[in-house]
Amino acid sequence: MPWRAQDSRQRRAGWLIVASALLNAAWIAAVQLAWLVVSVLLLVALVAVLVLILARLNEQPATTRYERVMIDGTLGLYLGWACIATVANSAAAGISVGIDALGTLATALAVVVLVVAAVVGIVLAIGLKGRIAPAIGLAWGLAWVAVERATGIPESTIVAIFAAVAAVVTVVAAVTVRARRN
């Protein structure tokens, strides 16, 4: 926040937050240009920058509830969203390079990506000391993947189940790490 420009906590994260905004803008451009493989790489970079931001914020806890919600919470949700966007863009990139969305290979790859998403949720929970916001952002996206694969086209019960389990694992990991920390 501009009025907290001298706050060492926010100064440590400030330029990284700018970098995250630039990566997000580049991602939007890549998607608009249908450069889906590039968009996945940009999202991976965005996730890495957001993890670094939250790790830096963890080094010096927020001093006010406002800062915890508006800075830490917002950036945590942003990280969770970026993780699930990476999952979705990976699927779109796979289809763009010729993977049949309805085939056995697509289902197997979806399951692998969802297992990786659950592992990412666990790693984030441990590495970010039980922050809830990234888990909520990631779990929200995974829950919608589950709903869409259970009710949408292409329907895939196995993908829906893995997405739902990944969502639960993500939240349980964050809550467990947080409870053990307190």
N, C-alpha and C positions, 0 to 999 in steps of 0.2 A: 504494500500500500504506500502511496506517495508520502503520506504523513509519517510513515515509519521508515523513511529512507535510511536513517542512521541505525536501524535495528540490525545487529550483526546476523541474527538468524535469517532474516529476510534478504539481507545482502548476499549471504552465502548461496541462496537459491535463486536470486533474481535473474541473472543472466541465463541460467538453465531454464527458467520459466519462459523467457523470451525464445530460447532455442526450441522449446516444446511447441510454442505457437508457430514458429517458422516451419517446423517439421509437419505440423498439422496442416498448414496451408499447402505445403508441397504435396502431402498425401492427397488432399482434396483435388489439387491440379492433376496428379497422376491418375486418380480415379476418373476424373472428367475426360482425360485423354485416353482412357481405357488401357493404361499401362499398369495392368493388375499385378504383375510380378514386381515391378518397381514399387507399387503401393504397399506390398507386403514388406519389402525391405525398409521403406520409410516408417511403417508402423513398428517394426522391430526396433529401429533407432529411437522412435518416440517412446516406446516402452522403456528402453534403457535409460533415456534421459529422465523420464518420470520416476523411475526407481532411484536414480541418483539424487533427484530433488528430495524425495521422501526420506532417503537415507540421511541426507544433510539436515533435513528438518528434525529427524529423530535425535540427532546429536545434541540438540538444545530444545527441550520441550516447549510447546506453546505456553505463554503466560496467561492468556485470557481465553475464555470460552469462545469469544468471537473469532480469534485467530485460529483456534482449534477447528472450528466449523468452516469458516470462510477460506482459510488457506489450506490447512491440512486435509480437511474433509473434501473440499472441492478437488484438490490435486489427487487425493486418493480415489475418488470416484472416476476422475479422468484416467488414472492408471488402469482401473478395472475396465473401463470402456475401451481403452486402447488395446488391452489384452484380448477382449472378445472381438474387437474389430479385426485384430490380426487373424483370429480363427476364421472369421467370416471371409475376409479378403483372401486367405489361403485357399479356401474352398472355391471362391470365384476365380482365382488365378489358376487353380488346377483345371477347372472347366475350360478356361480360356486357352489352355495349352493342349486340350484334347481329351481330358479325362471325362468319361461318360458319367454324368451326374446320377444315373440310375443303375450303374453297374456295381458288381461286387467289389471291385477295386475302390470305387468312390466310397462305399460304405466302410471298407477296411481303413482307408485313409482318414475318414471322418472320425472313426473310433480312436485311431492313433492321435489325431489332433486334439480330441477331447480329453484323452488321458494326459497328454502334454499340458493342456489347459489346467487340469486338476493338479498336476505336479507344480505348475507355475503358481497356482493358488496357494499350495502348501509352502513353496519356497518364499513367496511374498509374505505369507503369514509369519514365517520364522525370521526372515531377513528384516522385515519391517516391524518386528516386535508386536505382532498381533493387531496391527491397524485394521479397523473394521471397514472403513470406506473402500479400500481397493477390493476387499472380499465381496462387499455388497455390489459394487459395479460389475465385477466379473460374474458373480452368481446371477445377477439380474439378466445379463446377456445370455448366460448358459441356460437359464430357465426358459428364455424365449426361444432358444434353439430347440429345446426339448418340446415346447408347445408346438412350434412350427413343424418339426419332424413328426410329431404325433398326429397332427391334424391337417397339415398342408401338403403341398406337392413339391418335391417327391416325398411321399410318406416313408418313414423308416423307423420302425419301433425300436430297433437296436440302437440307432443313433439317438433317438429321444431318451432312452433309458440311460445311455452313457452321459448325455448332456445333463440330465437331472441329477445323476450321481455326482458328476463333476461339480455341479452347483452346490450340492450339500457338502461335499468334501471341502470345498473352498471356504465356506462359512464356518464349518466345524473346526477347521484348522486355525482360522483367525481367532475364533472364540476360545479355543483351547489354549493357544499361545498367550492370548491376553489374560486369561484366567490364571495361568501359571506364573505370569509376570507380576500380577497383583498380589 
